[in-house]
Amino acid sequence: MKNVAVVGAQWGDEGKGKIVDWLSHRADVVVRFQGGHNAGHTLVIDGTEYKLSLLPSGVVRSGKLSVIGNGVVVDLWALLKEIEAIRAKGVAISPDNLIVAENCPLILPVHGIIDRAREASRGDSKIGTTGRGIGPAYEDKVARRAIRLCDLADPTALRAKIDILLAHYNVLLRGFGLPEIDPNQLYQDLMALAPQVLPYADVIWKRLEDARREGKLMLFEGAQAAMLDIDHGTYPYVTSSTTLAACAASGSGVGIKVVGRVLGIAKAYTTRVGAGPFPTEDKGEVGERLGSRGKEFGTVTGRKRRCGWFDAVLVRQAVKVGGIDGIALTKLDILDGMQELKICRAYKLNGKEIDYLPASQTAQAAVEPVYDICPGWEESTRGARSWAQLPARAIKYIRRLEELIEAPVTLLSTSPERDDTILMKDPFMD
């Protein structure tokens, strides 16, 4: 058996939470390895809805160890609030089943203030961030001024690091005409949190190495998706971390060979939140129908998602750069009853047909989709739990997607419910 990394193959919101939750019944350890509380996963289990941002999706299953890896930036206030919200739904959370990397960089209130001020200053050129401070927190990590979880255990060092951090940010705040941050207040706020969060701190790389030696099965959970990757996404309309499966190793402290197989998640259509290129976006009736039927609103922000046809060019590119072995296709049921379906198989740019998304921001905005047309189906696929329950035209649609993305659909989700899932190939098995 192999460990599995689950990553998004579009622009996020593909349903990774449900897939990770569904797979986690087989795993012993579930690891979040990048992103912050800008990521949102919604799980529906026996009619109960769980909205997760920082917590790994496996946390709702008993007997599993959930891990927040060093590649994640952590807002401690948001983490504690989320823990309490999930506890209120009857889920037990303690340091026995949730641990956080001691070297996680922290998202502080100043990061959110700066994030929102920068976005506002862009005017019509907004990137579309959630304004939650994720970008500035990653900047601090790279600039080597971040405050990390382990610093809360060393009050003297923490106080000195706060001074260094705010020497940088208070200059920026003055430039934006905003009030400066009082270092003494920030210090007191963090020290007040320390007793609540330090019990969760652990040496994650060592715990995962112990799990590997004991033969425990690990599931690595990504946030966002390939097209939001800082290097390979639609830059600059991207997130601030590496979203590909390669980050599962560095973001959790395991060797690259430990990661094992990569499962990409893709919707049967395409959505995107915020600004940036979207070649297959439909701003008319089709887009509205997909958004309405698919309940396409952000888990974290509530923002309405832009909707359009399946873009096989993007998913194929995600398969190649992300080392994806197979795809879990979600929300097939949203296409039920549509007379005609389109699949983008290529782009046109300056009169030429191309089979990839170019890196240039100008070129990305200029590409036009080249579509294959497929017949739709009248029957319902919602809740199907076997291949035999699917309409013939739905199967034909899936087969065409496989041809175009050059990867097999190994798992199919037919509703938000945990058990409405069809497994064609077990990602854990050789």
N, C-alpha and C positions, 0 to 999 in steps of 0.2 A: 504494500500500500504506500501511497505517496501523500505528502502534505499538499495543500492546495491554496493558491492565492486567487482571490476573487477581485476583479477590477472592472470598472466601467469601460465600455467600448464606444461611447458616444460623447455627449456633453454632460453626463451625470443624470441622476433621477431615473435610472434604468430599472430600479427595483432590486438593488444589491442587498438591501436589508433582508427582504424575504428570502432570497436565495441563500444568503449566509446563514440565516436562522434555520432554513430547511436542511442545509448541509451540516449544521453544527451538531445535529443529533448523532453524527458519526465521529465528530472530532472531540478531542479532550481539551484542547486549548484554542481559543479564538483571539486573534491579535489584530488590533487597529494599528496601522503602521505609518500613516501620514494624514495631513489635513488638520482641521480644528472643528470648532462647533458651528462652522458654516455648512458642514455636511449634514444632511438630514436623511434618516432612514425610517420608514413607517412599516411596522409589522402588524398584521392582523391575525390573532391567534384565538380561535374559538369565539370569534365575535368581539374580542377585546383589542383595542388599538393601542399600540405602543409607539411613541415618537422618540427616536434616539438621535442624538447629535454627536456626542463624544463617546458614549458607552458602546462597546462592541455589541453587535447584534446577538451574539451568543449569550448575553447576560440574562436573557429571559428564560434560558433553559437551566434547570438545576443540575448540579454535578459537573459543570464546566468551569474552567478557569478563563476569565476574561482579562485581556492584557491591553493596556494603552502603551504603545511603544514610544521609543525616543524620537521617532520621526514626526510625532504629533505635537502640535502646539496647544497648550492646555490653559483654558480660562478656568481657574479654580472655583470662582463663583458659579459659573455655568455648570461645572461638573457636579458640585454639591447640590445645586437645584435639580439637576436631572436625576441624580441618585434618589433624592427624596420623592420626585414625581413617580419614578418607577417603583419605589418601595410602596407608595400609596396604592398601587395596583396589585399588591400582594407578592411582589418579587423580592426575595431576600438578597441584599447586597451588603457585603462586608469585605475586609481584606482577605478573607478566606477564598472568595471567588472573583475578586477584582483587584488587580495590582497595576500600578502606574510606574513607568520608568523614572527612576530618580533623576535622570539627566534630561527629562522633558523640559523644553523652554516654556516659560509661562506667558500667557497673554494677560497684560495688565490694562487697567482702565485707560491709560494714556494711549495705548495702541488703537483702541476703538475711536478715541477722539481724533487722533491723527488720520486714521483711515477715512473717517467720514468727512473731515475737513479737506483732505486731498481730493476726494471724489467730488465734493461740491465745487471745488475750484476748477474742475475740468469742464464745467458747463456742459455743452453738447457732446463732449468727447469722453463721457463717463465710461469706465471699464465695466461697471455693473457689479462691483463688489458688494458683499453683504454688510460691510461697514462694521464688522465684528473684531477687527484688529489682527486678522490672520496674517496679512501681508507684512505689516510693520513688525510683528513678532518674529517672522522668519528672517526679516532684514537684520534684526538684532542678533539672531543666532549666527548668521554669516559674518556680521560685523564684530562678533565676539564680545558683545556687551549684554547678552541675554541674562535674565535671572531665571534660574532653573529650580525645579522642585526641591532638589537636595540643598539649595541655598537657604531654605526656610529652617533647616536644622542647625544653621550656623549664624546666629543673630549678628555677630560682629561683621562677618564677611558680607552678609546681606545688606547691612546699612551702608557699607562702602560701595557696594555694587549699585545700590539705588542712586547714590550721588552721581556716579559715572553715567548711569542711564539718563537721569533727568538733566544733567548738564547738556546732553544732546537734545532731548525732547523739549525742554523749556525754551530753547532758542527757536525751535520750529513753532511752538505754540504762540510765542510773541509775534512771530512773522504772520501768523494767521489771525492775530488780534484776539487770541483766546487766553483765558486765565492759565497761569502756570500751575504745575502740580507741586504740592507741598511734600518734600521728601519724608518729613517726619510722619505725616498722615499716611502716606503709602506704606511706610515701614510698619506702623501700628496696625494697619489693615491686614497686611500679610502675616504679621505675627499672630493676629487673632485667628487667622485661618489655619495656621500651622498645626495645631493639635487635631484639627478635623481631617486634614489631608495627608499628613505625614505617615499615619498608619498604613496607607495604601502604597507608599513608596517602596520600591524594591529594585534589586539588581536584575533587570529584565533579561539581559543577554545570558546571564548565568542560569536563571530559572528556565529559560527556553532550551539551553544546552542540556540541563538536567532532564527536561522533558524529552528531548531527542534521544538521550541515552537510555531512557526508560521505555522507548518505543511508543511514546504517546503521539497521537495524530494531531497535527496543527492546521488550523485554517486561518489564513491571513486576509484581512478585510481592508480593501482600499476605499477611499472616499473620492468624490468627484469622478473624473474619467479621463481617458486618453486624450481627447480633444481639448481638455483643460490643463494638460501637462505644461509645465513651465518651459520645457524645451520643444516638445513635439505638438503642442496644441496650437490653437488659433491666436497666437501671440499678437498683441498684448492682452487680448480678452481671455485670460487664463487665470488659474489659481497660482499660488506662490510655492507650490511643492511639486515634487515628481510624483505623478499619479500612476505610473506604470508598475508592473509586478517586480521590476528590478529593485524598486524602493522597499519592497517587503523585507528584503535582507538587511539593507542598511538602516531602515527605519525601525527595526526590531532587534538588531544585533545578532542575527544568525548568518551562517555562511550561505552563499548563493545556492549551493546544491541542496540545502535544506528545504528551500521553498517548494521544489517539486513541480507540480502541474499548475497551469494558469487557466482559469475559467473567466472568460469575458462575458459581461452582461450587456445585452442590447434590447431595446424595445422593438416591437414589430413595426414601429414608425419612429419618428425622430422628434425630440424636443430640445429646447434650449432656454435657459433663464438668463435674462440680462442682455447686454449689448454684444455685438460681434457678428461675424459672418454666419450665414445659415442658408446654404445654397438651395435646399429643398423646402424652405419655409413656405407654407400656404397661408396667406392672409385673408382668405375668403371662407367660403362655407365649409370646405374640408377641414381647414385648420381649426375652425370653431367647433366642428363636430368632434374632432379628436380631443381637443382640450376639454370639452364638456363631458364626453363619455369617459375619458381617461382621468377626470378630476385632476387636471394638470395645474396644480398650484404647489409652490415650494413648501416642503415640510418645515423648514426653518423660518423663512421670511414671509410665506404666504403669497409671494409674487406669482402672477400668472405666467405660465410657461408658453413660449412660442412653439408652434406645432407644425409638422410637415411630414412628407413622405420619407420612407426608409432610404437612407443614403448609404449604399453599399460601398461607395468609394471611401468614405470616412471609416467605416467599420473594417474594411479590408486593410486600410492603412494602420488602424489600431491593432489588428491581428499581427501585422508584420513587425511594427516597432515594439509591440508589447509582448511578443512571444506567446500569444494566446493559442492554446491547444484546442479549445472548443468554446461554443457560445451557449449561454443560457438565454433563450428568447422569452421576453416577458410581454404581457398585455396584448397577446394575440386576439383575445376576445373583443378588444376595442374596435377591431376591424370588421366584426360580424355585421352583416347586412349591407356592406358597401358594394355597390355594383361593379366598381372598377378600382384597381389598386395600381399605384405606380412605384417603381423601384429605380432609384438613380444608379445607373451602372457606370457612368463616366461624366466628365465635365467638358464644356467647351470654353476655351480661353483664346481670345484673339482669332477666332475662326478655326482653331485646331482642337481636336479631341484629345484630352489627357486623362490618365487613369489615377491621378493622385491630387491631393490638395497642396498647392504650392505654399512656400513659407512666407512669401511677400504679402503684407497686409493689403496692398492695393490689388494684387492678383486674387487673393481670397475673396475680396468683395466683388470682383468682376466675373468669377466663374459662373457658368450657367449649367444647370443639370441636364443630362441626357437620360431620358427615361425609357425603361421597359414597361409595357402595360400588361397587367395580369387581371384575369377575371376574379371578381370577389365571390363570396359565398353567402347564402341566406341563412344557413343553419347556425346554431349557437355553438361556440367553442367554450363558453364560460363554464368553469368547473370540471372540464374534461380531465380524466386521470389516466387515460391510456391512449395510445396512438390510434387505436381502432375507433375511438369516439370522435375523431376529428373528421370534418368534411374533406372530401377528396381534393377540392380546390384549395383548402387551407394547407394541406400537405404539399400540393404543387407549389404554392407560394413559398413555403419553407424551403423546399428543395432548390428553388431558384435563388433564394437568398444565400444558401450554402454555396452554390456555384459561383456567385458573384463575390462573396467575401472570402472565398477560398479557405473555409473552415467549417467543420460540422456543427450543426445545432445538436448539442448533447443533452440539453435539458430544456423543458418548455413549461412556462408558468401560465396558467389559464384563469387566475383570479388572485386577489391579494391574500386569500386564505392559505395558510401554511401547506395544507395537504393537496391543494389543487395544483399538482405538479406532475409532469410526465418526465421520467428519467430514461434517456436512451443509452447513455454511457456513464457509468459511475466515475466521476473525476478522481476519486481517491484510489481507484484500482488501476493496476498496470494493464 
